[in-house]
Amino acid sequence: MNTAADLKSAAKAVRSYPALNVPITNLLRAGLRGLGRESPWLTTHLPRSGVVSVPLPNEERLKLWSRGDDWISTQIFWRGIAGYEPETVPLFYSLAEQATITLDVGAYVGYFTLVAALAHQAGRVIALEPSAATFDRLLRNVRLNGLSNVECRNVAAGAAPGRADLHHMAGGMSMAASLDPGHLAPWEHMTTAVSVVALDDLMVELGVDRVDLMKIDAEATEAEVLDGSRRILNRDHPDIICEVLSAESGARLTEILQPLGYRFFELCLDGPRERADLSLGRSWNYLCTTASRAELPLS
């Protein structure tokens, strides 16, 4: 008897049938919490299907819907709000509380979009997601949360408007989708033509005259996103949370932001660490800001 293989087979069966998945995952989670424990095996091998609901600091509840194909939903189901990017989410929430306009570039299924929209319901959140299948899930999650302060666009952000190939894995909610042809080069993948906008142009179209907060998860094309945001950067100096996936990307981002007076904080599990530039560090996620450290909600 191959116990590991049997467990994986059973988990796959539970994942495939939401009518089984919901009561079984609920029961297992309750048991683990009763014991004060977590199970890395379950968070990896037993995705959650159906609705996941977690509380935010303001007592609003953030809800995501999944077919068991969304890594974020599974992580926050098993581990709570700290289950996904715990070094980033609390800081992003605090910044979003004060942001009148938040841009979520590369919104995926909408996790950060929902955090921002629920943190400040009098604010406005604009979410961009280029993948059609993932965009449908983003819209579903916005509706699930009953939000009227979110606007979603099925586009990618880049240096200039046009069309480009989105490189992504086949099927499911691909978290690694990118306009960079080299990002998924080591793996078999497919391409889909998508629309690209420059954020400067989009903000004019939407009548937005100030941006306070940007979250950019563009899988190695963050610098191109900022190239298309020069007017926003020079005018508004928004706080920016973004990924730095390579030394080359970090150097380009530093080149764009440093002359504008930006400072850089690597977001680590033991707290933000100020850096001289956007070099590769222990974490992929950085806060870029012109605010003084005393003005920031840093723990």
N, C-alpha and C positions, 0 to 999 in steps of 0.2 A: 504493500500500500504506500503510495507516494503522498504523504500528508500535505506537503506544500502545493503540489499540483492539484490535489483535491480541493484545498481551500481556495485556490485561484479559480478553479472551475465553478465552485459554489458562489463565489463573489461575482463572477461574470454572469451567472444565471440571475442573481438578485438584481444586478445592474440592469439587465435586459427587461425586467418586468417591474414597472413602477408600483403596481399594486402590492408587490412583495417588498420592494426597496424601501418604501416609506416606513411601514411598521417595523421592519427588521433593523434599519439604520437607527430609527428612533429608540428602539429597545437597547441596542448595543451602546449608543451614546449615553443613554441614561445610566446603564450599568457602569460604564467607564467613569462617568462623573461621580457616581456614588462611591466609587473606589478612589477618586481623586487621581485618576491616571489618564494617560493618552496612549493611543496605539498607532505608531508610525505605519504599521502594516495596513491598518484599515484606511488611513488617510491616503495611502498609495493605491491600494487594490480594491477598495469598495467605494466607488464614487456615489454621491447622493443624487437621486432622481427626484423631481418634483420641486417644491418650494423650500427654500432655506430662509430663515428669518433670524436676524441678530440685532440686539439693541445697540444704539449709538449713545454717546455721552449725554445727549439732550433728551434721552428716553424715546426718541423716534426709533422705529424698527425698520431696518433695511432688509428688503426681500429680493432674492434672486430665484429664478426658475431655471431648471436644468434637466436635460435628459441623461444625466450622468456623463456628459461630454464636456463639462466646464470645470477646470481645475480649481478656479477661485471658489466656486460654490461649495465644492467638496471640502476645501481647506477650512472655510469659515463654518461649515456645518459641524465638522468634528472638533474644531479648536476655537471657535468663537471669532470675534472681530480681529483678534491678534493672529489668526491663522494664516493670513496672507499679508506679506510685507509689513510686519509689525514695526519695523524701523521707520516706515514711511507714513502709514495711515494716520496715526495720532497727530503728527505734525501737519499733514495735509488737511485733516479735519479742522484743526485750529486756525489755519490760514483761510480755509474756505468759509469759516464762520464770519470773517470780516470782509470777504470778497463780494463785491457787487456783480462783477462779471468773471466767471471762471471758464477757461477753455480746457477741454479734455481731448487731447490729440492722440488718437490711437486708443479709443475708449473701450475696445473689446466688448464684453457683455455688459459694461456699464458700471462696474463696481465703484470706481472713483467718481464717475458722474453722479451716482446716487448718493455717495458720501457727501459730496459738495452740495447737491440740491437739498438734501435733508438737513445738513448743518446750517444752511441759511436759505430758508424758503422764500425770503423776500429778494434774494439774489437771482441771477440768471446764469444758467450753465449751458454751454454750447459744446456738443459732443460730436467728434468726427471719427468715423469708423469705415474704412474702405471695403472690407469684405462683406459681400451681400448677405451671406448666411449669418455671420456674426452680427451684422447690423440689424437683422430681423430679431435676433435675441435681445439686443440692446433696446429696441423699441418695446419689446414685450416686457422687459424689466422696468422700463420707465412707466409703462401703463400699470404694471402690477403694484407699483408704489404710489399710484395716483398723483403723479407729479405734473404740474402745469408750468413749472419754471425751467424746463429742459427743452432744448431744441437740438435735434439730431440730424446730421448730414452724412449721407453715404458717399464720402469722398476721403481721399488722402490729402495730407498737407505737404507742400514742398516749396521749392524755391520760386517756382513760377507755375501759372495755370497751364493745364493741358491734359494729356493722357499718358499713362505709364503702366508697365507690367507690375502687378503685385505678385510676389513670389510667396507661395504658401504650401503647406502640407495638404494632401488630399483628404477631404472629408472632415467633419467635426468642426470644433471651434479652435482654429489654429492660432495659438498665442504668438507664434514666431513670424507672422506674415510681415513682409517688408518690401519696400521699393528697391532696396539694395540687392542687385543680382548676386552678390557674393555671400549674402547672409546665410542662405540655406544651401549654398553650393555643395557642401560635403554630403548632403542627403538628397534622396530622390524627392522631387517636389514638382508642383505645377505652377503655371502662371495664368493670371486673369487680368485683362486690361481694365483699369479703373480711372476715374476722373481724379485730377489733382488740382487743388486750389492753393493760392498763396493766402496766408492768413490776413495779411494787410488788405487784400482785395475783399475777402469774405467779410471782414469787420465793416468795411464801407457799405457793402451790400446789405448787411444786417442793421446798419445804423448804430453800431457800437462805437462810442468815442473814447472809451477807456477800458483797458483790460487789467484786472488786478492779480489774477493767478492763472498760471498755465501748468498743466501736467502733460508731459510729452513722453509717449512710449511708442516710438516709431521704428524700433528695431534696427538701429544703426544709421538712420537718416535724420537724427535730431538736428544736426547742423543745417541740413537743407530746409527743415521746418523753420529754423530761426532766420535763415537767409530770406525766406518769404515773409518775415515778421519784422523787418528792420524799422518800419514806421512805428509799430507797436512798442518795440524795445526802446527806441529813442524817446518816444513821447511818454510812455507809461511806466517803464522800468518794472514790469510785473514780477512778482515772485515766480520762480520756475522750478518745478520738480521734474527731473528728467533722468533717463538712464545714460550711463557712459559704458559702452560695451567694448571699446577698443581704445588703444592709445591714440590712434589717428583721429577717432571721433572726439575724444577728450581735448586734443590739441585744437581742433577746428572750433569746438564750442568755446574754449577759453579765448581763442582769437577773436571771436565775435563779441563775447560778453565782457571780458576784462576791461577794454577801453571805455565801457559804459559805466564803470564803477561797481560791477558785480563782485560779490564775495561768494566763496564756494564752501559748502558744508557737506562732507560725506556722511550719509545717513547710515549709521552702524547700530547694531542691536544694543550696544552699551551707551548709545547717545550720539548726537551729531558731532563731527570733528571738523574744525575749519581747516581747509587746505589752501595752498597757494594757487593751485590751478585744478583743472578737472582731469587729474591723472587717474589711471586705474588704481583702485584701492581694494579694500576688503569687500566693499559693497558696490553694486552697480548704480545705486540711486543717490542722487545729489540734490541738494537745495541750492539754487543760485538766486541771490538776492542783493539789493542795494541797501536794505535796511541794516541798521546797526544790530549787533548781537543782543543788546538790551531790549530792542524792539521786537525781537522774535520769540515765539512760544517754544523755546528750546529748553529741554529738561537736562 
